[in-house]
Amino acid sequence: MKVLNNIIFPAVWFSKKRLRQATRHKTILITGATFGIGEALAKLLANASVTLVLVARTSQKLAELQTELSASGATIILVALDLTDKVAVADWLANFDIPIDILVNNAGKSIRRPLYQSLDRLHDFERTMALNYFAPVQLFLHFAPQVEQRQGQLITVSAVNVLLPPAPYWAAYQASKSALDQWWRSAAPELNARGITTTSIYLPLVRTRMIAPTKIYDKVPAMSPQRAARIIAKTMYTQAYQYRPWWLPFGQWFGFLFGRLWHWINVKLLKLKLKKIKHSK
Ligand SMILES: NC(=O)c1ccc[n+]([C@@H]2O[C@H](COP(=O)([O-])OP(=O)(O)OC[C@H]3O[C@@H](n4cnc5c(N)ncnc54)[C@H](OP(=O)(O)O)[C@@H]3O)[C@@H](O)[C@H]2O)c1
């Protein structure tokens, strides 16, 4: 598994010196900084010359991070906030007067649930859209002018799924991530024309609490959150337009050439599953 992991997720060559230079005296806002990829990124960026604005709901975890990261000299500003609460976010934004250089939209929620277990759960679709789509749009709209003034960077943490043929059970998550991806790709030229760097990080599976409920993922290769954090941080000095794993184009070609076959295989597998369920009743 380790060898396979290293082939699928090769080590990220990374210059700490260049990162320090690129982020010196910068203010970096990270959403979803309390766990997983966001937490790993905050730890990677923390040094004496940066200010980190950490946004998430779990106050206790934010406080722990502040203690830990302040020790490395970073200035830490905590924002305990539910990003799906549009009014609370608007109130915070109205009173928050620290200019941001780099915004990392990372907070996210995933749901894997069959459609027929979701018939009375419209809220699943509303909640994923609220956090994965409307919340980042609200932040980008607010911060774009000041990021422009500082010729800074907007980064969004996306998923490879939005560029690959869709998979069953993921309708809520994939639709919300795809919505933001479309928004992003449409808005990026306008933002770039104003001198704002935009970076989209298309991540594969990452071993965080987000994927923990999906038991099948225990047995498949996944990137570590620390590696994902290095990928994101590296774009702060490369100013890359996007990150995609090296193998993604193969998946995209497969989707282009065999999209109907993929659909057909999924239907067959789901029919077999339904049959099994009917027989077991
Ligand atoms: N894990 C993967 O396989 C994978 C793959 C591709 C892309 N991604 C993307 O990577 C990003 C980070 O995911 P992760 O795997 O690190 O997940 P995670 O470990 O579950 O962390 C999610 C972060 O988002 C915060 N968050 C959740 N709901 C929030 C809300 N309503 N308001 C404010 N903050 C909220 C959480 O903090 P609180 O609970 O404290 O609020 C936490 O810090 C997501 O955008 C995800 O879609 C993940």
PDBQT file of the ligand as one rigid body, heavy atoms in Angstrom, charges set to zero:
ROOT
HETATM    1  N1  LIG A 301     -10.686  14.625   2.539  1.00  0.00    +0.000 N 
HETATM    2  C1  LIG A 301     -10.765  14.432   1.240  1.00  0.00    +0.000 C 
HETATM    3  O1  LIG A 301     -10.689  13.287   0.731  1.00  0.00    +0.000 OA
HETATM    4  C2  LIG A 301     -10.925  15.601   0.306  1.00  0.00    +0.000 A 
HETATM    5  C3  LIG A 301     -10.742  15.379  -1.073  1.00  0.00    +0.000 A 
HETATM    6  C4  LIG A 301     -10.882  16.437  -1.951  1.00  0.00    +0.000 A 
HETATM    7  C5  LIG A 301     -11.205  17.696  -1.471  1.00  0.00    +0.000 A 
HETATM    8  N2  LIG A 301     -11.384  17.872  -0.123  1.00  0.00    +0.000 N 
HETATM    9  C6  LIG A 301     -11.756  19.211   0.336  1.00  0.00    +0.000 C 
HETATM   10  O2  LIG A 301     -10.810  19.637   1.276  1.00  0.00    +0.000 OA
HETATM   11  C7  LIG A 301     -11.411  20.584   2.159  1.00  0.00    +0.000 C 
HETATM   12  C8  LIG A 301     -11.031  20.243   3.601  1.00  0.00    +0.000 C 
HETATM   13  O3  LIG A 301     -11.537  18.957   3.891  1.00  0.00    +0.000 OA
HETATM   14  P1  LIG A 301     -10.935  18.012   5.037  1.00  0.00    +0.000 P 
HETATM   15  O4  LIG A 301     -10.815  16.670   4.434  1.00  0.00    +0.000 OA
HETATM   16  O5  LIG A 301      -9.768  18.640   5.690  1.00  0.00    +0.000 OA
HETATM   17  O6  LIG A 301     -12.189  17.973   6.028  1.00  0.00    +0.000 OA
HETATM   18  P2  LIG A 301     -12.285  18.014   7.615  1.00  0.00    +0.000 P 
HETATM   19  O7  LIG A 301     -11.125  17.340   8.236  1.00  0.00    +0.000 OA
HETATM   20  O8  LIG A 301     -13.651  17.517   7.934  1.00  0.00    +0.000 OA
HETATM   21  O9  LIG A 301     -12.201  19.561   7.934  1.00  0.00    +0.000 OA
HETATM   22  C9  LIG A 301     -13.211  20.432   7.526  1.00  0.00    +0.000 C 
HETATM   23  C10 LIG A 301     -12.973  21.803   8.129  1.00  0.00    +0.000 C 
HETATM   24  O10 LIG A 301     -14.071  22.638   7.777  1.00  0.00    +0.000 OA
HETATM   25  C11 LIG A 301     -14.613  23.244   8.969  1.00  0.00    +0.000 C 
HETATM   26  N3  LIG A 301     -16.041  23.432   8.834  1.00  0.00    +0.000 N 
HETATM   27  C12 LIG A 301     -16.982  22.474   8.585  1.00  0.00    +0.000 A 
HETATM   28  N4  LIG A 301     -18.207  23.022   8.590  1.00  0.00    +0.000 NA
HETATM   29  C13 LIG A 301     -18.042  24.358   8.846  1.00  0.00    +0.000 A 
HETATM   30  C14 LIG A 301     -18.928  25.456   8.986  1.00  0.00    +0.000 A 
HETATM   31  N5  LIG A 301     -20.261  25.287   8.853  1.00  0.00    +0.000 N 
HETATM   32  N6  LIG A 301     -18.420  26.666   9.237  1.00  0.00    +0.000 NA
HETATM   33  C15 LIG A 301     -17.080  26.843   9.405  1.00  0.00    +0.000 A 
HETATM   34  N7  LIG A 301     -16.187  25.852   9.264  1.00  0.00    +0.000 NA
HETATM   35  C16 LIG A 301     -16.663  24.618   9.006  1.00  0.00    +0.000 A 
HETATM   36  C17 LIG A 301     -14.276  22.249  10.071  1.00  0.00    +0.000 C 
HETATM   37  O11 LIG A 301     -14.169  22.883  11.323  1.00  0.00    +0.000 OA
HETATM   38  P3  LIG A 301     -15.317  22.935  12.450  1.00  0.00    +0.000 P 
HETATM   39  O12 LIG A 301     -15.953  21.585  12.496  1.00  0.00    +0.000 OA
HETATM   40  O13 LIG A 301     -14.545  23.324  13.668  1.00  0.00    +0.000 OA
HETATM   41  O14 LIG A 301     -16.236  24.007  12.001  1.00  0.00    +0.000 OA
HETATM   42  C18 LIG A 301     -12.905  21.747   9.652  1.00  0.00    +0.000 C 
HETATM   43  O15 LIG A 301     -11.901  22.607  10.124  1.00  0.00    +0.000 OA
HETATM   44  C19 LIG A 301     -12.917  20.533   1.868  1.00  0.00    +0.000 C 
HETATM   45  O16 LIG A 301     -13.270  21.638   1.090  1.00  0.00    +0.000 OA
HETATM   46  C20 LIG A 301     -13.070  19.245   1.078  1.00  0.00    +0.000 C 
HETATM   47  O17 LIG A 301     -14.184  19.295   0.191  1.00  0.00    +0.000 OA
HETATM   48  C21 LIG A 301     -11.244  16.869   0.764  1.00  0.00    +0.000 A 
ENDROOT
TORSDOF 0
